[in-house]
Amino acid sequence: MRKLFFTLSIALITSTGFSQEKTANPRPLTLAEYTKAKTYTIANLDQDTYVKFDNAYVLDRYESRKPYFITGSDNLKKRIDLYKFIAKEGMQEIGTMVFYTSETGKRYQALVPDFTADAKVWAQYFQDIDDINKVEKNFILKLSYVLSKELSFQQYKVLNNGKDMKEESATYGNDICFPGDEMVTMANGGKKLLKDVKSGDEVITIDPLTRKASATKVKELTVHAAKNYALTKLVLVDARESITANGTNVNLRAKVLQATPNHPMQTKQGNFKIGEIALGQQVLCLNDKTGKYEAYTVLQKSEQAGGVQQVYNIVAEKGTTVLMNGVMVMQK
């Protein structure tokens, strides 16, 4: 089952904010606690900021933050509220509860484990957010955006679900290319799977300096032999925030791109291999709403074995770029 994973970029949380005797903080969230906690809920998200359960646990509104209201490309507004999940014994923070409310008022919840939780807890968490994502499109993206603003966790736990790329036997090498199911923007405004592009097709190329688009013919579609290639995945976002008395309103649009780690990319900070791009860097993307080419920010980055497949790259008659999944990428 395909799961989406994310990395977050702010310093590790080391304090619950409670004045208590010195204890190990946080402590690992157990699978039994994780399962039990999913039955806990908040009756009124606007009023209930500190709620006790079973005389053993507390949900405490995270840093007294007001909710996030996130509007995606579908123009539907979703609400996200965060609560610290605290074990009363020692007042230890062992997770973060997320309440996600759809535009129809339907509520979903997820418990993000603290970074010391073991693999079984993390596996259940990934399964739970994947299940929500199947019902609520781009739930994981919106959740990732909010967590990247507010929290951070042990990178190895989150990145690739803790997998070691060496154990995955992924292929690193000189092949500079993309999976065949990435979408290429054609000169007529349509899109085509990369693996289906042919010599003579016309695609869009973008001038990185002027941000002007023009058409160019494909000279060659380079095809590399099927291997289990390592792939770097970037999630790039254009997020416009406004803070109101009720909470933080966010208009969020995103692009997702996968390529072999050595594929060249031009960012606002200069030229980098995609595997070297850091969170927070900016890449030129097509804003589907405005039709303009704008700088999107790297919110998530992960690397994983892509499975045995052929990979491809476009060589065009002119220009240095093509548009892949709405993201400006360099030709080989």
Stockholm file with secondary structure:
# STOCKHOLM 1.0

chainA/1-332         MRKLFFTLSIALITSTGFSQEKTANPRPLTLAEYTKAKTYTIANLDQDTYVKFDNAYVLDRYESRKPYFITGSDNLKKRIDLYKFIAKEGMQEIGTMVFYTSETGKRYQALVPDFTADAKVWAQYFQDIDDINKVEKNFILKLSYVLSKELSFQQYKVLNNGKDMKEESATYGNDICFPGDEMVTMANGGKKLLKDVKSGDEVITIDPLTRKASATKVKELTVHAAKNYALTKLVLVDARESITANGTNVNLRAKVLQATPNHPMQTKQGNFKIGEIALGQQVLCLNDKTGKYEAYTVLQKSEQAGGVQQVYNIVAEKGTTVLMNGVMVMQK
#=GR chainA/1-332 SS CCCCCCCCCSCCCCCCSCCCCCCCSSCCCCHHHHHHHTTCCCSCTTTCCEEEETTTEEEEEGGGCCCEEEECTTCCEEEEEEEEEEETTTTEEEEEEEEEECTTSCEEEEEEECTTCCHHHHHHHHHHHHHHHHHSTTHHHHHHHHHHHHCCCCHHHHGGGGCCHHHHTCBCSSCCCEETTSEEEBTTSCEEEGGGCCTTCEEEEECTTTCCEEEEEEEEEEEEEEEEEEEEEEEEEEEEEEECSSCEEEEEEEEEEEECTTCEEEETTEEEEGGGCCTTCEEEEECTTTCCEEEEEEEEEEEEEEEEEEEEEEEESSCSEEEETTEEEECC
#=GC SS_cons         CCCCCCCCCSCCCCCCSCCCCCCCSSCCCCHHHHHHHTTCCCSCTTTCCEEEETTTEEEEEGGGCCCEEEECTTCCEEEEEEEEEEETTTTEEEEEEEEEECTTSCEEEEEEECTTCCHHHHHHHHHHHHHHHHHSTTHHHHHHHHHHHHCCCCHHHHGGGGCCHHHHTCBCSSCCCEETTSEEEBTTSCEEEGGGCCTTCEEEEECTTTCCEEEEEEEEEEEEEEEEEEEEEEEEEEEEEEECSSCEEEEEEEEEEEECTTCEEEETTEEEEGGGCCTTCEEEEECTTTCCEEEEEEEEEEEEEEEEEEEEEEEESSCSEEEETTEEEECC
//
